Amino acid sequence: MQESKTCTVCQESLSFDNYSKSTASKNGFKAQCKKCLVKKSSEYNAVNSEKRKLYAKDYRANNAEKIQLGKEKCRQAKPEQYAATKKRYYLSHKQEVLAYDKKWTQANSDKVRITRRDYQRRNPEKAFLIAKQWAKDNPELRRASTSKRRASKRLNGVKLVTKKELLRLYASPCAYCGIPSKHIDHVIPISKGGSHSIGNLVGACAPCNLSKGSKLITEWKKDRGW
């Protein structure tokens, strides 16, 4: 029995292990070896990348349920292989995945909020540990979140302050003495009607921020004899 065949492209005589199976062929294998098929596919993809992207996008749009069903079957039948494939894709397309997740989260904020709340109710201990670790890794954002919540409770007004704006304030010198900032201060304290907005926030060092506390600037300077 023949155990090898000649590839019609590279003309090499190779064993059947180097060929993909085909029901249309008499011997049950394709005429081109796997190596040649991969090369041909790569060349086609390089020339028709935009065409393939449009086709893939159109297919996903018209077969969403079919794709999701296939993913679920794969996840149940081969959980380890599915997880490994998902991890490899994430590592090789990390920036794209993060950008997509951010865009989706912003577009579905209400759905995300409900899902998180449900998860916290079902897994209180895990949710507590996650929140604790996040607060440890993001002390600046945690303090900003606390201030935002306080202003919201007092109905002082809360406006979006981005992470980029917060980091810029932390990187700026203290607005009161000029040394490096470690805190962010509300110029008009929340307890006296100040809003949580970029216009009411300045970078401040720890001594100035802690000594100012809930005082207005005029009151604080008067107490310090300035």
C-alpha positions in Angstrom: 0.0 0.0 0.0 1.3 3.4 -0.9 2.4 5.3 2.2 3.5 8.6 0.6 2.5 10.9 -2.3 4.1 13.7 -4.2 2.9 17.3 -3.6 1.7 18.9 -6.7 3.3 22.2 -5.7 6.7 21.6 -4.1 7.1 18.2 -5.9 8.4 16.5 -2.7 7.5 13.0 -1.8 6.0 13.1 1.7 4.2 10.7 4.0 0.4 11.0 4.4 0.9 12.7 7.8 2.0 15.8 5.8 -1.4 16.0 4.0 -4.8 17.1 5.0 -7.7 14.7 4.5 -10.0 15.1 1.6 -13.1 13.1 0.6 -12.8 14.3 -3.0 -9.5 12.6 -3.6 -9.1 8.9 -4.5 -6.5 8.3 -1.8 -8.3 10.4 0.8 -5.8 13.2 1.0 -5.4 16.6 -0.7 -3.0 17.0 -3.6 -1.0 19.8 -1.9 0.9 19.2 1.4 0.1 21.1 4.5 3.2 23.3 4.2 2.2 24.5 0.7 -1.4 25.0 1.7 -0.3 27.2 4.7 2.0 29.2 2.4 -0.8 29.7 -0.2 -3.2 30.7 2.5 -0.8 33.3 4.0 -0.1 34.8 0.6 -3.8 35.1 -0.1 -4.5 36.7 3.2 -1.7 39.2 2.7 -3.2 40.3 -0.6 -6.9 40.1 0.4 -6.7 41.2 4.1 -9.3 43.9 3.8 -11.6 41.6 1.8 -11.3 38.9 4.5 -12.0 41.4 7.3 -15.2 42.6 5.6 -16.3 39.0 4.9 -15.6 38.0 8.6 -17.5 41.1 9.9 -20.5 40.3 7.7 -20.5 36.7 8.7 -20.4 37.5 12.4 -23.2 40.0 12.0 -25.4 37.5 10.2 -24.5 34.4 12.2 -24.3 35.7 15.8 -26.4 33.0 17.3 -24.6 30.2 15.4 -21.2 31.6 16.5 -22.3 31.8 20.2 -23.7 28.3 20.1 -20.4 27.0 18.7 -18.4 28.8 21.4 -20.7 27.3 24.1 -20.3 23.8 22.7 -16.5 24.2 22.5 -16.4 25.6 26.1 -18.3 22.6 27.4 -16.6 19.9 25.4 -13.0 21.2 25.7 -12.9 23.7 28.6 -9.1 23.6 29.0 -8.4 24.0 25.2 -11.0 26.8 25.0 -9.4 28.7 27.9 -5.9 28.3 26.4 -7.1 29.6 23.0 -8.8 32.6 24.6 -5.7 33.4 26.7 -3.4 33.2 23.6 -5.7 35.5 21.7 -5.8 38.0 24.6 -2.0 38.0 24.9 -1.5 38.6 21.1 -4.3 41.2 20.8 -4.1 42.8 24.3 -4.5 46.4 23.2 -7.4 45.7 20.8 -9.2 43.6 23.5 -8.8 46.3 26.1 -10.0 49.0 23.7 -13.0 46.9 22.7 -13.9 46.1 26.4 -13.6 49.8 27.3 -15.9 50.8 24.4 -18.4 48.1 25.2 -18.4 48.9 28.9 -19.1 52.6 28.2 -21.9 51.7 25.8 -23.5 49.2 28.3 -22.9 51.0 31.6 -26.3 50.1 33.0 -25.9 46.4 32.1 -22.4 46.3 33.6 -23.6 48.0 36.8 -26.4 45.4 37.2 -24.1 42.5 36.5 -21.5 43.7 39.0 -24.2 44.2 41.7 -25.6 40.7 41.1 -22.1 39.2 41.3 -21.4 41.1 44.6 -24.6 39.7 46.1 -23.9 36.1 45.0 -20.2 36.3 46.0 -19.8 38.8 48.8 -16.5 37.4 50.1 -14.8 37.4 46.6 -16.3 40.9 45.9 -14.8 42.2 49.1 -11.3 40.8 48.3 -11.5 42.2 44.8 -12.5 45.6 46.0 -9.8 45.5 48.7 -7.1 44.7 46.2 -8.3 47.4 43.8 -8.2 50.0 46.6 -4.6 48.9 47.4 -3.5 49.1 43.8 -5.3 52.4 43.0 -5.1 54.6 46.1 -5.6 57.8 44.1 -8.7 56.5 42.4 -10.1 55.2 45.7 -9.8 58.6 47.3 -11.4 60.2 44.3 -14.2 57.7 44.4 -14.8 58.4 48.1 -14.9 62.2 47.4 -17.3 61.6 44.5 -19.6 59.6 46.7 -19.6 62.2 49.5 -20.4 65.0 47.0 -23.2 62.9 45.5 -24.8 62.2 48.9 -24.8 66.0 49.7 -26.3 66.8 46.2 -23.4 69.2 45.6 -22.9 68.2 42.0 -20.7 65.5 40.5 -19.0 65.7 37.1 -16.9 63.2 35.4 -13.2 63.4 36.3 -11.1 61.1 34.2 -8.2 59.0 35.4 -5.9 61.1 33.1 -7.0 64.3 34.8 -6.5 62.8 38.3 -3.0 61.7 37.4 -2.2 65.1 36.0 -3.3 66.7 39.3 -1.1 64.2 41.3 1.8 65.1 39.0 1.4 68.8 39.5 3.0 70.7 42.5 1.0 71.6 45.6 -1.3 74.5 44.8 -0.6 76.0 48.2 3.1 75.6 48.9 4.7 74.2 45.7 6.2 70.9 46.9 5.2 67.6 45.1 1.5 66.7 45.5 0.5 63.6 47.3 -3.2 64.4 47.7 -6.0 66.1 45.7 -7.9 68.8 47.5 -11.4 70.3 46.9 -10.8 74.1 46.9 -14.3 74.6 48.2 -14.8 71.7 50.6 -17.6 69.2 49.9 -19.0 69.9 53.4 -19.5 73.5 52.4 -21.2 72.9 49.1 -18.2 72.2 46.9 -18.7 70.0 43.9 -16.6 67.1 42.8 -15.5 68.4 39.4 -12.2 69.2 37.8 -12.7 73.0 38.3 -12.9 72.5 42.1 -9.9 70.1 42.4 -6.2 71.0 42.8 -3.1 68.9 43.6 -1.9 69.4 47.2 0.8 68.0 49.5 -0.3 65.9 52.5 0.5 68.6 55.2 -1.5 71.3 53.4 -4.4 69.1 52.5 -4.8 67.6 56.0 -4.4 71.0 57.8 -6.9 72.7 55.5 -9.4 69.9 56.0 -13.0 71.2 55.5 -12.0 74.9 55.7 -12.2 77.5 53.0 -8.9 78.9 51.8 -9.5 82.2 53.5 -10.3 80.5 56.8 -7.3 78.2 56.6 -4.8 80.9 55.7 -6.2 83.1 58.6 -5.7 80.2 61.1 -2.1 79.8 59.8 -1.4 83.5 60.0 -0.8 83.9 56.2 
